[in-house]
Amino acid sequence: MTDPALPRLFRISAPGKRVCYWGAPAHVAAYDSLAQGLEATGANTGNLFIGHGLFHGMDCAHKAFHPGFGVIPAERLHEHFDMLVVPASNFVGNGVDLTAHADYFARTKLPIFCFGLGSQLRPGEAPALKPGTERFLRLMAERGGSIGVRGSFTAEVLWEMGIRNTSIVGCPSLLSLTAETLTRLGQAVPSRDKVALNFSNNVRRHALYPEAMRVSENGLFQRMLQENAFYVLQNERAEMDLLTAMAEAQPDRAAAAVQQVAELFDVSPSRDDLRAFLERRIRIFFSVEDWVGCMATMSVAIGSRFHGNVAALLAGTPALYLVHDMRTRELCDLLRLPHIILDRPVPAEEVLERAGELDYAPFIAQIGRLAMEWRLFFARNGLALEFHDAEASQPVAA
């Protein structure tokens, strides 16, 4: 379903252009350890959906990811490429440092096309960006017709910074949608037969309501230990350490990891069902194709990871988003995705009840409306949006 050879609903057209990508990766090369594989994704496997959608959704003469600042001098990048494409993640954050990137790309002569920019700030939090990060954001605004942001919150943050040429376009991961995907989503009947779970237990301190998030996630985790459920990781260190320890036959290290995970989810480490779940039901993927393929076997996905649930959507499997921060909320609001805001402790049974009633008709209709905004956005950047064919476009326009 995410095979680049399969027809997608949308294609970005850049005839004759040589396109250089820098930002979220599309693929991970061979790796020797989980830690090495995670590093190659930009420290979060969810980033792969951003890069994959934008890389495989572009038709052009030539495309490649930047080989490294030390490989091609900035002043000569235009000899190899005609434009820079940035599959962006949450660059607008007070802890993000893009100084080296601002310095390098400022010396190039290429136009810059950015899609997917998000903010890590909380409502009311004043931006205190590192100077290099702010310079890079302004450089993208100067070199591009419009910066593609994830939602209205990020657009407002940039507006207050004086950056006004933005387009609210969501996430480039949606470029991987197919007509088959939307048909399956429209017809799917979610159930608990086989549930994909994702959590954000390592970033709860960034939540809008940290305690409500903790109680809600822990309750769901505890409830699902006895169900046919699978826990899909993105960058959870304790859980990844457990996988490594089991692979390397290190029982003491594995026991320590189980203890740590148990503490995170407020469950006794001595429970047999916990150990069995962690040993048999955890998954992590470094390939979009493998991840989406796994999600195609699930009956529903539930969790607080945006791209963990996007993996399900791209497989045609309905997902319920547990919204804990503005990054996820602005995307769910824009895309009309089914979600629960964790502004209070939400009982697991309430989550499961909502997951059994998912309606993706609003999302499918919104994709049709979003397509027009994408067309305008791409045109502002000298690009074009094309439907794969008339038949493929019909489910979107409905």
C-alpha positions as CSV (number, residue, x, y, z in Angstrom):
1,M,0.0,0.0,0.0
2,T,2.9,2.3,0.3
3,D,5.0,0.7,-2.4
4,P,6.2,3.6,-4.6
5,A,5.1,1.6,-7.6
6,L,1.4,1.6,-6.5
7,P,-0.8,4.5,-7.8
8,R,-1.3,7.2,-5.2
9,L,-4.1,9.8,-5.2
10,F,-1.7,12.7,-5.5
11,R,1.6,13.4,-7.2
12,I,3.8,16.5,-6.9
13,S,5.1,17.4,-10.3
14,A,8.4,19.2,-10.8
15,P,9.3,18.4,-14.5
16,G,13.0,18.5,-15.3
17,K,14.0,19.4,-11.8
18,R,16.9,17.9,-9.8
19,V,15.6,17.8,-6.3
20,C,17.8,17.6,-3.1
21,Y,16.1,16.5,0.1
22,W,17.2,17.4,3.6
23,G,15.1,16.6,6.7
24,A,13.1,13.6,7.7
25,P,14.4,10.5,6.0
26,A,12.5,8.1,3.7
27,H,14.5,5.0,4.4
28,V,17.0,3.5,6.8
29,A,20.1,1.8,5.5
30,A,21.4,-1.4,7.0
31,Y,22.1,-1.0,10.8
32,D,23.9,-3.0,13.4
33,S,21.8,-2.2,16.4
34,L,18.4,-0.7,17.3
35,A,20.1,2.4,18.6
36,Q,21.9,2.9,15.3
37,G,18.7,2.3,13.3
38,L,16.8,4.8,15.5
39,E,19.5,7.4,15.1
40,A,19.2,7.1,11.3
41,T,15.5,8.0,11.5
42,G,16.3,11.3,13.3
43,A,15.6,9.7,16.7
44,N,12.0,8.8,16.0
45,T,10.8,6.1,13.5
46,G,7.7,8.2,12.9
47,N,9.8,10.6,10.9
48,L,10.1,8.0,8.2
49,F,6.5,8.7,7.1
50,I,7.3,12.4,6.5
51,G,10.3,11.8,4.3
52,H,8.8,8.7,2.6
53,G,5.6,10.6,1.6
54,L,7.4,13.6,0.2
55,F,10.2,11.6,-1.5
56,H,8.1,9.0,-3.2
57,G,5.3,11.5,-3.9
58,M,7.5,13.7,-6.1
59,D,7.9,13.3,-9.9
60,C,11.0,15.0,-11.1
61,A,14.1,14.4,-13.3
62,H,16.3,13.4,-10.4
63,K,16.0,13.2,-6.6
64,A,18.3,12.3,-3.7
65,F,18.9,13.1,-0.1
66,H,21.7,15.4,0.7
67,P,24.9,13.3,1.1
68,G,26.3,15.5,3.9
69,F,27.6,19.0,4.3
70,G,31.1,17.9,4.0
71,V,30.5,16.1,0.7
72,I,29.2,19.0,-1.4
73,P,30.3,22.6,-0.7
74,A,27.3,24.9,-0.2
75,E,28.5,27.2,-2.9
76,R,28.4,24.4,-5.5
77,L,25.1,22.7,-4.5
78,H,23.3,24.3,-7.4
79,E,25.6,22.5,-9.8
80,H,24.0,19.2,-8.7
81,F,20.4,20.3,-7.8
82,D,17.8,22.8,-8.8
83,M,15.8,23.0,-5.5
84,L,15.9,22.0,-1.9
85,V,13.0,20.1,-0.4
86,V,12.6,19.9,3.4
87,P,10.4,17.2,4.7
88,A,10.0,19.0,8.1
89,S,9.2,17.8,11.6
90,N,8.8,19.9,14.7
91,F,11.5,22.4,14.0
92,V,9.8,25.3,15.9
93,G,10.9,24.5,19.4
94,N,13.0,26.2,22.0
95,G,15.4,23.2,22.3
96,V,16.0,22.8,18.5
97,D,19.3,24.0,17.2
98,L,19.6,24.3,13.4
99,T,22.6,26.7,13.3
100,A,24.7,24.4,11.1
101,H,21.9,24.0,8.7
102,A,21.2,27.8,8.5
103,D,24.9,28.5,7.9
104,Y,25.2,25.9,5.1
105,F,22.0,26.5,3.2
106,A,22.3,30.3,3.4
107,R,25.4,29.9,1.3
108,T,23.6,27.9,-1.4
109,K,21.6,29.4,-4.3
110,L,18.7,27.1,-4.2
111,P,15.0,27.8,-3.7
112,I,13.6,26.0,-0.6
113,F,10.3,24.1,-0.4
114,C,9.3,23.1,3.1
115,F,6.3,20.9,3.9
116,G,5.2,19.6,7.3
117,L,6.7,22.2,9.7
118,G,5.3,21.9,13.2
119,S,5.7,23.7,16.5
120,Q,6.7,22.1,19.9
121,L,5.6,25.1,21.9
122,R,2.6,25.0,24.2
123,P,-0.3,27.5,24.0
124,G,0.9,30.8,25.5
125,E,4.5,29.7,25.6
126,A,6.8,32.5,24.2
127,P,9.2,31.4,21.5
128,A,12.8,31.4,22.7
129,L,14.3,29.9,19.6
130,K,18.0,29.5,19.2
131,P,19.3,32.2,16.8
132,G,20.4,29.6,14.3
133,T,17.0,27.9,14.3
134,E,15.2,31.3,13.8
135,R,17.6,32.1,10.9
136,F,16.8,28.8,9.2
137,L,13.1,29.4,9.5
138,R,13.4,32.9,8.0
139,L,15.7,31.5,5.3
140,M,13.0,29.0,4.3
141,A,10.5,31.8,4.2
142,E,12.7,34.0,2.0
143,R,13.7,31.2,-0.4
144,G,10.2,29.7,-0.8
145,G,6.9,30.9,-2.0
146,S,5.1,29.5,1.1
147,I,6.1,27.3,4.1
148,G,3.8,24.3,4.5
149,V,2.8,24.1,8.2
150,R,0.9,21.3,10.0
151,G,-1.9,23.4,11.4
152,S,-3.2,26.8,12.5
153,F,-1.2,26.7,15.8
154,T,2.1,26.6,14.0
155,A,0.9,29.2,11.5
156,E,0.1,31.5,14.4
157,V,3.5,31.0,16.0
158,L,5.2,31.9,12.8
159,W,2.9,34.9,12.3
160,E,4.0,36.3,15.6
161,M,7.6,35.9,14.5
162,G,6.8,38.0,11.4
163,I,6.8,35.0,9.0
164,R,3.5,35.4,7.0
165,N,3.9,33.3,3.9
166,T,2.6,30.0,5.3
167,S,0.1,27.5,4.1
168,I,-1.9,25.2,6.4
169,V,-1.4,21.9,4.7
170,G,-1.0,19.1,7.3
171,C,1.6,16.4,7.0
172,P,3.3,15.1,3.8
173,S,2.8,11.5,5.1
174,L,-0.7,11.8,3.6
175,L,0.8,11.9,0.1
176,S,1.1,8.1,0.4
177,L,-2.7,7.7,0.4
178,T,-4.3,5.6,-2.3
179,A,-7.8,5.2,-3.5
180,E,-7.8,1.7,-2.0
181,T,-6.8,3.2,1.4
182,L,-9.8,5.6,1.5
183,T,-12.2,2.9,0.3
184,R,-11.0,0.6,3.1
185,L,-11.2,3.3,5.7
186,G,-14.7,4.2,4.6
187,Q,-15.9,0.6,4.9
188,A,-13.9,-0.6,7.9
189,V,-15.7,-1.7,11.1
190,P,-13.2,-1.4,14.0
191,S,-13.1,-4.1,16.6
192,R,-10.9,-5.4,19.4
193,D,-9.9,-8.5,17.4
194,K,-6.3,-7.3,16.9
195,V,-5.4,-3.9,18.3
196,A,-2.3,-1.9,17.5
197,L,-1.2,0.4,20.4
198,N,1.2,3.3,20.6
199,F,2.1,5.4,23.6
200,S,4.2,8.5,24.4
201,N,5.4,7.5,27.9
202,N,8.8,9.1,27.3
203,V,7.5,12.6,26.5
204,R,4.7,13.1,29.0
205,R,6.4,16.1,30.5
206,H,5.7,18.0,27.3
207,A,1.9,17.2,27.4
208,L,-0.7,19.9,27.9
209,Y,-2.0,17.9,30.8
210,P,0.8,15.5,31.9
211,E,-1.0,13.8,34.8
212,A,-4.2,13.2,32.7
213,M,-2.1,11.7,30.0
214,R,-0.2,9.5,32.4
215,V,-3.3,8.1,34.0
216,S,-5.1,7.6,30.6
217,E,-2.1,5.9,28.9
218,N,-1.4,3.7,31.9
219,G,-5.0,2.6,32.3
220,L,-5.2,1.7,28.6
221,F,-1.9,-0.2,28.8
222,Q,-3.0,-2.2,31.8
223,R,-6.4,-3.0,30.3
224,M,-4.9,-4.2,27.0
225,L,-2.4,-6.7,28.6
226,Q,-5.1,-9.4,28.4
227,E,-6.3,-8.5,24.9
228,N,-4.9,-9.5,21.5
229,A,-2.9,-6.3,21.3
230,F,0.5,-5.2,20.0
231,Y,2.6,-2.3,21.2
232,V,4.4,-0.5,18.4
233,L,7.4,1.6,19.4
234,Q,8.8,4.8,17.9
235,N,11.7,5.8,20.2
236,E,10.9,4.4,23.7
237,R,14.3,3.7,25.2
238,A,13.3,1.3,28.0
239,E,11.2,-0.9,25.6
240,M,14.0,-0.8,23.0
241,D,16.5,-1.8,25.6
242,L,14.4,-4.8,26.4
243,L,14.3,-5.9,22.8
244,T,18.1,-5.5,22.6
245,A,18.6,-7.5,25.8
246,M,16.4,-10.3,24.6
247,A,18.1,-10.4,21.3
248,E,21.6,-10.6,22.9
249,A,20.5,-13.1,25.6
250,Q,21.2,-10.7,28.6
251,P,18.6,-11.7,31.2
252,D,19.7,-9.3,33.9
253,R,19.5,-6.4,31.5
254,A,16.1,-7.6,30.3
255,A,14.8,-7.8,33.8
256,A,16.0,-4.2,34.5
257,A,14.2,-3.0,31.4
258,V,11.0,-4.8,32.4
259,Q,11.2,-3.1,35.8
260,Q,11.6,0.3,34.1
261,V,8.7,-0.2,31.7
262,A,6.5,-1.5,34.6
263,E,7.3,1.7,36.6
264,L,6.4,3.9,33.6
265,F,3.0,2.2,33.2
266,D,2.4,1.8,37.0
267,V,2.0,-1.9,36.9
268,S,3.7,-4.6,39.0
269,P,6.8,-6.1,37.3
270,S,6.0,-9.5,38.8
271,R,2.8,-9.9,36.7
272,D,3.1,-12.8,34.4
273,D,0.9,-11.2,31.8
274,L,3.2,-8.1,31.7
275,R,6.3,-10.1,31.0
276,A,4.6,-12.2,28.4
277,F,3.2,-9.0,26.7
278,L,6.5,-7.2,26.7
279,E,8.4,-10.3,25.4
280,R,6.0,-11.2,22.6
281,R,3.9,-8.2,21.7
282,I,6.3,-5.3,21.1
283,R,7.2,-4.3,17.6
284,I,9.4,-1.7,16.0
285,F,9.9,-0.9,12.3
286,F,12.5,0.9,10.3
287,S,10.7,0.5,7.0
288,V,7.4,2.3,6.1
289,E,6.4,-0.7,3.9
290,D,6.9,-3.2,6.8
291,W,5.1,-1.0,9.3
292,V,2.1,-0.4,7.1
293,G,2.0,-4.1,6.1
294,C,1.8,-5.0,9.8
295,M,-1.0,-2.4,10.4
296,A,-3.0,-4.0,7.5
297,T,-3.4,-7.1,9.7
298,M,-4.9,-5.0,12.6
299,S,-8.6,-4.3,13.3
300,V,-7.9,-0.9,14.9
301,A,-5.1,1.3,16.1
302,I,-5.2,3.4,19.3
303,G,-2.6,5.8,20.7
304,S,-1.0,9.1,21.1
305,R,1.6,8.9,18.3
306,F,0.5,10.7,15.2
307,H,2.6,8.8,12.8
308,G,2.0,5.5,14.6
309,N,-1.7,6.0,13.7
310,V,-0.9,7.3,10.2
311,A,0.7,3.9,9.6
312,A,-2.7,2.4,10.3
313,L,-4.5,4.9,8.0
314,L,-2.1,4.1,5.1
315,A,-3.1,0.5,5.5
316,G,-6.8,1.3,5.5
317,T,-7.1,0.5,9.2
318,P,-9.1,3.0,11.4
319,A,-7.3,4.7,14.3
320,L,-8.2,6.6,17.3
321,Y,-5.9,9.5,18.2
322,L,-5.2,10.3,21.9
323,V,-4.3,13.9,21.7
324,H,-1.9,15.2,24.4
325,D,-0.1,18.1,22.7
326,M,-0.6,20.9,20.2
327,R,1.4,19.1,17.6
328,T,-1.2,16.3,17.4
329,R,-4.2,18.5,18.1
330,E,-3.6,20.9,15.2
331,L,-3.3,17.9,12.8
332,C,-6.4,16.1,14.1
333,D,-8.4,19.4,13.9
334,L,-7.2,20.1,10.3
335,L,-7.7,16.6,9.0
336,R,-11.0,15.8,10.9
337,L,-9.4,12.7,12.5
338,P,-11.2,10.8,15.3
339,H,-9.6,11.8,18.6
340,I,-9.9,12.1,22.3
341,I,-8.2,15.1,24.0
342,L,-6.5,13.9,27.2
343,D,-7.4,16.9,29.3
344,R,-8.7,14.6,32.0
345,P,-8.0,11.0,33.0
346,V,-9.9,9.0,30.4
347,P,-10.9,5.5,31.5
348,A,-9.7,2.6,29.3
349,E,-13.3,1.4,28.7
350,E,-14.2,4.9,27.4
351,V,-11.3,4.8,25.0
352,L,-12.2,1.3,23.8
353,E,-15.9,2.3,23.3
354,R,-14.8,5.3,21.2
355,A,-12.5,3.1,19.2
356,G,-15.4,0.8,18.3
357,E,-17.4,3.7,16.9
358,L,-14.9,5.4,14.6
359,D,-16.2,7.2,11.6
360,Y,-13.8,8.2,8.9
361,A,-16.3,9.9,6.6
362,P,-15.2,13.4,7.8
363,F,-11.6,12.6,7.2
364,I,-12.3,11.3,3.7
365,A,-14.3,14.4,2.8
366,Q,-11.6,16.7,4.3
367,I,-8.9,15.1,2.1
368,G,-10.9,16.3,-0.9
369,R,-11.0,19.8,0.4
370,L,-7.3,19.7,1.4
371,A,-6.4,18.7,-2.1
372,M,-7.3,22.2,-3.3
373,E,-5.2,23.9,-0.6
374,W,-2.3,21.6,-1.6
375,R,-2.7,22.7,-5.3
376,L,-2.4,26.3,-4.2
377,F,0.4,25.6,-1.9
378,F,2.5,23.8,-4.5
379,A,1.8,26.5,-7.1
380,R,3.1,29.1,-4.7
381,N,6.4,27.1,-4.7
382,G,6.5,26.6,-8.5
383,L,5.2,23.0,-8.3
384,A,2.0,21.3,-9.4
385,L,-0.3,18.8,-7.8
386,E,-1.6,16.1,-10.0
387,F,-4.1,13.3,-9.5
388,H,-2.8,9.9,-10.5
389,D,-5.8,9.5,-12.8
390,A,-9.4,10.6,-13.0
391,E,-10.7,7.3,-11.5
392,A,-8.4,7.6,-8.5
393,S,-9.5,11.1,-7.8
394,Q,-13.2,10.4,-7.6
395,P,-13.2,9.0,-4.0
396,V,-11.5,12.1,-2.8
397,A,-13.7,14.6,-4.6
398,A,-16.9,12.9,-3.3
